[in-house]
């Protein structure tokens, strides 16, 4: 291969880049290349970028074009190497007319890795049908600050929940032959003050013990084939230029043997945002040396600037060869180098939103809705007259996250229909209740002109369902999503005033939150003039309206649990339940960071009792914890049993409560079931003062709780043997429900 041919394999080409807001600084960094593809790909090409997810295109027609284009690359370029096609797939395949699944915070709220794996497999099948080989998901960033706009894309604030659910997504997607891309390595979510692209000041222990474990599990247990660097800089070193992270930690320590792709434009950012490179050639050298193999979504640095530096002897060609070898090995593994890889034509018809897609989307949405309070207003009686009110009650976009095709792409194409059926909350409730409707106000702004009509409808009804929250979007277009960071955790606009005006009518009010982050809603949960019930839904996707209506009407019982603490205020952030003693309230400070509702919290339409809790001694580097859980009410429901632990006295400070494992348990009225956790002692591992990953000898306490703050069993003490943790140690807690 010539130098130019090698470099061409290490870049992506964004075929349809046209100024759409789908990546940071896309307008400023757009190439504006109007050459024909034959000229652009004269030396070959590594990736085709966002073939389906940049503008609305008819999927089957685009798939047919893509097959033809791949054949051209094989037959008309000197080396005959086809392109690897990547696409976003965080809330479903980012393509027109494709199913839109719940956002990752909803995956976390479900506490159901198996269902997430089922969803990911469906996404992978859709990608394969369209000729897409790599998905840019899952996001494994551990939530640290809800002010950060990209909380919408994250799974939870607990590393083990992120790890188990993220790994399930990897396994599901890759079971179809599509490679998953782990995002964003590393530490991205710890950005200063919750600001996107801001510096990170995390210490090496926080990096090792909080941010690394989800990636380690996804690599070692999930077999992830691709990873993407984070935009951030840690202690002054940009991740994109850090061989310590992208090679030393990712490859040497965690055993990753796949391909590292750059987050969009992050190689160029080494020059224009971090200021550690004088030009694109130096940026290319830094990124390639650090361990980035492919520059996405363009070749601003890895084409001419990189080739010039190699020819000038400023960077070793061996580094170029290392990256090319990894990329070609990936293409070979994906079957792209087989002689008949593109012998078959694309299907004439491709259904990306089948009944299977919709069934999984509905079940995951149902499992993710969290009941935060209920003074008896729920479930709503079938004979009730229901006023449905609020800015998110009758908008399909309100059900979708920022990486959904509707909010990510169609926002730039307002005249294009969504292309799939998405019942709104109003439409779904109207199918089972006598419904009236009013917007009341918009998500943003201070227009209160709709309050009077909303109050009148509420006063004339038996119950008022007010649907408030966010509009997901990108870089200032919306209230949450990438680039939409906030200084306040109050509900946007005048939505709180709308809710309070409806409560003042005396009609029971049910507040439904459709959001991409948790808000400070203590006034709605514990205030003197609070709604009668509050439901939290994190962008539940195309079947979210149906799921919410089924829960409100009592067709199913809610089972979602908070995947992150419900904040008291923006000023209490960053906060996480994995806090040491000093991270909580005390008599030496006048501020109280205690969340309004703790991690793992969630109510339902019945009650549960725990009994017969016991723990066995450590045997073979694991111990068992067993309990019986009973449905003591009259409604069938699901209890998410959570096992917690605490290191009594360690050589470094440890959390007052740490989730060890969890299990969803379905129970009929009066039914009891036994849950047994097989807990590897590595769940108590941490980095010691010498930064060795160890399990420290000594006493730990273990208990079962309904959330991170509530113990429902007695604590049991266990003595752990001490030793260093190795890569071969088991990371996942086994669960058996009988």
N, C-alpha and C positions, 0 to 999 in steps of 0.2 A: 504494500500500500504506500502511496505517496503521502507526504505530510498533509497535503490538502485533503486527501481521502480519509486519513485518520481523523483529522479535525472535524470533518463533516459528520462523522459518526457520533461525535460528542456534543451535538447541538440539536435543538428542536426548531422546527419552523412553524410559525403560527399562520396558518393559511388564511384565516378570515379576520385577522386583527384589523379592527376598523374604528378604534377609539372607544369601544364599549368599556364600561367600568366593570371589568372582571378581574383585575389584578392591580396591585399598587403601582402608581405612576405609569400605567399602561399608555396613557396619552403621550407623556413625555418621552417614553422609551420605544414607542412604536417605530418600526423601521420604515414603513411606507413603501416597501419594496413592491414595485409593480412589474417586475420581470415575470416571464412565464416560468412554470415549475421546472421545465426542462433545463433552463439556465440556472435556476436556484439550486437544483439538485444535480448539477453537472458532475460533482465529485461524490455524490451520494448524500444521504441524510440519516441522522440518527433517529429523531422522533418527529412525528407530526403532532402538533399541539392543538387540543380542543377542537377536533374535527366536527364534533356535534354540539359542543357546549359554548360556542361563541355567538351564534345567531340561530334562530329557528330554521331548521332544514327538515324536509321530509325524511324520516329515518331510512326507509327502504331505498329511496332514490340516492341518498347520500352513501349508503352502504354499497350500492352498485357502483357508484363513482369511485369509492375507495378501493374496491377490488381492481377496477381498471387502472387506477393510479399505482397500486402496488405492482401490478403486472408490468407497467411501464418502467418502474424503478428496476425491476428484475431484468427486463429485456433490453433496456436502452441506456443504462449506466454501465460503466466499465466493469465494476465489481458485482453488479446484480444483487445488491443487498437491499431488501425492502425496509420500510420505515416501521419503527415501533410506534403504535398509536396510543397516546395516553389521554385520559379524561377524568374530570372530577366525578366523584360518586359518593359524597359524604351523606347525602340524604336521598340516595337513589342516583341512578345514572343521569348525569346532566345532559339530557337530550330532550328535544321537543317530543311530547306525547309519551314520555316515560313516567313510570310510577314515582310519586314523591312520598318518601317514607318519613317517619318522625326524625327530628334532629337528634344528635348524639346525647344531649342532656336528657332526652326522653329515654334513650337506651339505658342510661344510668339509673333513671327513676324506675325502670322496669325491674332492675336486678335480675335480668333473665338472659344470660349469655346464649343459651340454646336458641332462643327466638331471634336474637341478633344474628347468630350464625345462619339461621334459615333465611333471614332478610338478605344478608350479604351474598348468599348463594344465588338468590333470585337476581340481584343486581349483577353479579358476575355472568349469569346466563344471558342477560340482556346485552352486556358488553361484548361477549363472544359473538352473539348474533350480528352485531354491527361491525365486527372487525377491530374491536378495541382490545388492547393487550395489557394495559397497566392502569390501575385506578389510584388516584391521589387521595387515599384514605387508608386507615383511620387516623384521626387526630388523637394522639396519646398525651397531650399536654394536661397536666394535673391542675385543676382550677385553684388559683390562689387569691384572686381578687375579682369580685363580680362586676366591678366597674369596667373591666376589660371587655371590649366588644366581642371578642372571639370566644367568650364563654359559651355562646350559642353553639359552637362547634365541638365543645369538649364534653366528656362523659361524666366526670365527677371530681370531687375534691379529695377522694381517697385513692391512693395509688393502686391498691389491690383491686378495687372495683374497675378502675380504668384499665388495669392490666388484664383482668379476666374477660371483661366485655370486649375490649379492643382486640385481644387475641382471638376471641370467638369470631369477630368480624373478619380478621385475617384468614382464619381457617375456612370460613364460609366462602369468601371471595376466591381464594386460591384453589378451592376444591373444583372450581369451574375452569381452571387453567388461566386465570387472570391474575397478574401480580399485584399485590397490595403494596402501598407506599406508606411507611410510617412517618407521621408528621407530629411535631416539628422538632427534630433533634438539634438542640436540647435547651430546656429551661425557658422556652418562649413565654409561657404563661406567668412567669414571675416578673414581668416587665414593670418598671418603676411606675407607681401610682396608677397601674392598670391602663397605661397608655401603649397603644400598638407601636411596635418598633422601638420602644424605649429601652434604655440600658437595663441590665439585670445585675443585681448585687447579691445574688445567692452565694453562700459559701460552699466549699467542696462537699461538706457532709449533707447539706440539703440537696445538692445536685445528685449525690450518690444514693441517698436514701428515699428521696421523694420523686425525683424526675426520671431516674434511670430505670427503676423496677418495671414500669409498664413496657418499655422498649425491650428489656431483657426477656420478659415473658413472651412478647410477640415474636422475638427472634428465636429463642431457644425452644419454646413450646409451640409457637405458631408457625415457625419456618418462614417468616417474612422475607420477601425477595428484594425489596426496594426500600430506601429511606430517603427522606428529604431534610436538608438542613433548616434550622430556624433562622429568621432574619436578625435575631438579637445579637448583642455583644454581652459577654459575661466578664465582669471585672476588667473591662477595657479591651477584651479580645473578641472580635467578631467570630461567631461560630463558623461562618463560611471560610474563614482563614485559620481555623484551629486544627492542626494535625493531632493535637492532644485529644480532642473530642472525636473528630471524624475518622481518625485512624486508630489512635491509641485506645480510646474507650470503645468506640462503636465496633471496630473490627477485632482488635487484639484482646480486649477484655470481654466483650459481649459475644464474640464469635460470629458477627455478621459477615457473610460472604457474598452479598448481592451488590447492587448498583446504587450509588448515591446520586440523586438528581438534585439540582439546585432549586430552591424555591424561586418563583418567577422573578427574574432580574437581580437576584441576590448577589451574583458575581459582579455585576456592574455597580451594585450598591457599595461594594468594598471601596470603590473610588468616590462615588457621589454622595453617600450617606454616612459611611464610617470614616472616610478620609485616611485609610491605611494604604491605599495604592495611588500612585501618581497618574496612572492611565489604565486603559482597559487591558493592555498587555500585562502589566504588573498585577492587576486584579486576577487575570486568568492564571498567572503563575502561582499566586497565593492560594487560590481555590483548588487548583489541580494538585498542588503539593499537599494541601490539607486533606484531600480525599474526596472532593467533589468530582464525579466522573462525567456528568452530563450537564451542560448549561441549558436551562429552560428559561423562557420559551423561545430563545433566539440564539444567535451566534455572535453577539456583540463583542464578546471577549475571547471565546474559544475558537473563532475562525482566524481571520487575518492577524489580529494582534498576537494570538498564541503562536501561530506558525512563524511569524517574524521573530519572536523571542527564541524559539527553538533554533531557527536558522542562524541567529546571532550568537548562539551558544550561551544564552542567558538562562535557559532552563533545559534540563535533560530530556531528550526524546524518550527515555525510559518511562518517565511519568506519563507521557502521552500514550505510550504503548500499554501501560498498566490499565489506564482507563478504557482504552479501545478494547482490550482483551475482555474486560469485565462486561462491557456493553454487548460485544459480539456473543459472549457466552450466554447472556440473558436472551438475546434474540434466538440463539440456537435452542435454548431450553423451552422457549415459547413456540418452537416449531416454525419460526419464520424463515429459516434457512433450508427447509426441506424443498426438494425440487417441485413438489406438487402443492406447495403451501397455498397457492392462490388459483388452483385449477378449477375449483367450484365457483359458480356464480353466487352472488348474494341472493338470499330469499326474496321472492317478489313481494311478499307481505311480511311485516315484522310487527308483532303485537308486544309492546313494552309495558302494558298495563293490564295483564291478564287477571282473571278471577283469583289466581294464586297470589299475585302481587297484592291485590286488594285485601285478600283475607289476612295475609301477614301484616300489612299496613294497619288494618283495623285492630288485630289482636295486640300488636305492639303499642298502638296508641292507647287502647283500653288499659293495658298493664302499666302505662306510664303516668296516668293522671293521678295526682296526689290530692287527697282530701285533707285540707289544713284545719278546717273547723266545721262544726255542724251543730247548731242549736235545735235541731229537729225539723228543719225545713226540707231536708233531703231524706229519702227520695221524694220527688214531686208526685202528688196524687194524680192519677190519669184524668180525673175530672176537672183539674185546675185550669183556670184561665191564666195564661202565662204571658207577661210582657217581656219581650226579648229586646234588650237595649244595649247600646254601646258601640264604639267604633270598630270593634273586632267581631261583632256578632254576625255580620253578613258580608265578609270579605274573604275570598279564598286565599289571598296573599297573607292574611293574618295567621293562617295555619302552617305556614312554611318558613323554614329557616333561611339564612342568608345564602347558603349554597344550593338551595332548591333552584330548579331551572326558572321558575316563575319570578323569583326575586333577584336571581343572579343575572339572568339574561333577558327575560321578557320585559323587565322594567325599561329597557331601551327600545322595546318594540310594543308600545301600548296598544296597537291595533291588531296584534296577533292574539288569537284565542289561546287559552291555556292548553287546550288539546286533550285534556282528560277530565273526567267527572270529579269534582271536589265539592261535596255538600258542605255548606257553611253551617255554623251552629244554629242559626235561625231556621234554615231549611230542614235540618235534621230534627229539631224540636217540633217544627210544624207538622211533621209526619205522625206525631203521637200526642200532641196537645193543641188546644185552641190558642193560637199565638197572635199577638199584635207586635209591631216592631217600630223602633225609632233609633236613630244613630245616637242622639244626645250630644255628641261632640266628636271631634277628630282625635286621632292618636296624639298629634302634636298641635301646638297653637293654643290660643286662649279664647276661642269662639264659644260662648255659652248660649248662643241663640237657640239651641236645640233642647236646653234644659227643661223649659216649660212643657213642651210636648211630651218629653220623657217622663216627667213627674206625673202628668195627667194619665198616661198609659199605665204607669205603675200603680197609681191610686185606684184605678178601675179594675185591677187584676188581683188574682189570688196570690200570685207570687211574681216577683220580677227577677229575671236572670240578666245581669249586666256583665257584658263581656268586654274586658279592657286589656291593656297590655302594650305590646310592641308592634312595630313594623320593621321586619328584618330588611337589611340592605347593605350596601358597601360604601365605605369612604364618604360618610356624610349624608348618604341617601337612605334615611331610616333612623331608627332609634337604637338598634342593636345590630351586631354583625361586624365583619372585618372593617376596622377603621372607625367604627362607631362606638368609641369609648365615651364614658360619661363621668362627670364630677359629682353628680347627685344620684342617689338610688331611690328617689321619689318617682312615682309613676309619671310618665311623660305628660306634658300638657295639663289640662284641667280634669283629667280622668278621676282623680280622687274626689274632687268637688262634685262630679256627676254622681259617683257612688254615694256620697254623703247626702246629696239632695234626694236620692231615691230612698235611702234608709229613713229620712225624715218624714216620708209619706206614711209610715206605719205599716206598709206592705212588707212582708218578709222578702228580703233581698238575698239572692245567691250571686256572689261575685265569682266570675270565672276569669282567670288570668291566662292569656295566651302570650307567652313571653319567651325570650331567649336568654334571660338572666333572672335571678331572683331579685325582687325589689323589697325595700323596707316598708312593710305593710303591717307594723304592729298596731296601728290605728284600726285596721280591719279585722284583726284577730283578737285583740285584747282591749280595745278601746270601749268607752261607754256607749257609743252609738255605732256599733259594728254591724256588718251584714250578718244574716242568720246562718250563712254557710259560705265557705271560700274553697274553691277548687283551683289548683295550680296545674296548668298544662304547658309543657315546654314544646312549642311548635310541633304538634302531633301529626302533621302530614295530611295526605289526601283523605284519609278516613277519620281524621281527628274530630270533625264536627259530629259524625255519627257516633264515635266513641264517647264523646262528652254527653251527647243526648241520651245514650243508653245508660250512662252512670247517673245522670240527673233524674231520669225516669225510674231508676231502680231495676232495669233489665239485667244489669250486672252490678256487682259491688266494686268500689274502687280498691285498687291494690298497689298503686304507685307509692314510692318512698322518696323523700328528698335526697338527691344525689349530692347535695351540698347544703351547708348551713344557710338558714334564712336570715339575712342580715338585720341587725338592729338599726344601723345607719351607715352611710358612706364613710363617716369619720372613724368607724370601728374597723375599717379595712386596711390592709389585708387581714383576714381571719380564717382559720381553718380548725376543724374539730381536733385535728392531730396536734394539739397544743401541749406544751409543758405546763407545769403549775403556774409559772410566771406569765403565761399567755392568757390567763383568765382574770376574772375580777378579784380585787383585793382591797384592803383598807388603806393602801398607800397610794392609790390613784383615784381620782374622781370620775374616771370614765369606765364604762362597763361594756366590754365587747361581747357579752353573752348573746348568742343569736336568739331571735324570736322563736324559732323552731329549730331543733337540732338536726344534724345529719342523720338520715335514716328514718325521719319522722313521716308518718302517714296514718290517717284514720280510715275506717271502713264502716259498713252498716251492721257490724256485729262486734263481739268482744272475744278476746282470747285469754287463756290462762296457761302458764308454764308450770311444770312440775317435774319432779324426779330428775333434777339436774345433777350430773356427776361427771367427773373427769378421771381418766386413768393415768397411771404413772407413765413416764416416757419409756417407750419401747421402740428400739430401732430408729431413733431420731424422729419420733412422732408420738403424739398422745391423742387419745380420743376424748370427746366431750359429747354427752348424750343428754337429751331432755325429751319430755313429752309436752306437746302443745295441743290444746283443746279449744274447739270453737264453742264458747259458752253462750252464744246468742242464737237467734232464730233465722239467720241468713247465711247461705253458703258464701264463702269468701276465701281469700288467700292471705295468709300471714307470711311476711318475710322475716324469718328468724335470723337474728344477727348475733354472732358470737364475738365478744370483745375480750381484750386482755390488757394487762398493765404490768410493766416491769417495776417491781417494788422498789428496788434500790440498784441503780446501774451506775457505771462509771461516767456516763454522760447523761444529761437530762432526757427523759423519755416522755411520750404522750400520756396524759392521764387516762385516756381510753384509745384503743387501737382496734379497728375491725380486723378480726382474724379470718372469718368466713361468713357465708350467708346462704340461705336456702329459701326458696319460695315453696310454701306448703299449702295445698288446696284442701279445704276442710268443709264438709257438710255440717249443718247444725248439729251440735252435740258430739261430733266426731273427734276422736283423739288420734294423733299419729306421733311416732317416735322419730326423732331426728338425731342422727349420729354424724359428728364431724371428725374426720381423720386429719389432724392438724400437724403438719411438719413443723419442727421447732424453728425452722428458718423463718417462720412468720414473725418471730421475735428478733430477727437479725437486725443489726445496725452497724454503722461504721464507727470503729472505736477511735481513741485519740491518735492512733498511728494510721488511721484511715484503712484499717483492715476490716473487711466484712466478717463479723463474728456473731455467734450466739454466745452471750455471756452467761457463765454459770451463776445460778442463784434462783431466788424465788420470783415467780410471776403469779398474778391473779387472773382468773378466767371467769367470765359470767356471760349469760345470755340476756339480751336486751331488745326492746322494741325500737330503740334508736340509740344514738351515741350518748345520750344523757340520762336514760332511764334504765335502771337495772330491774329485771323481773325475776331473777334467780339470785341465790346466794353466791358470793364469790368463793371460788375454790382455789387453793394454793397448790402450785406445782413446782417442783425443783427441776430446773433445766441443767443439763450438762453443758459445759462450755467447749466451744471449738470454732475453728475458722470455717466459713462457708465457701463451698466450691461451686463451680458451674454445673456440676452433675447433681447437686442437691435438688430435691423436689421443691417446687414453688407453689403449687396449687393445692388447696384444701379439698380433700375428698368429702362428699356429702352423700348420705344414704337416708331416705325417707321411707318409713314402713308404716 
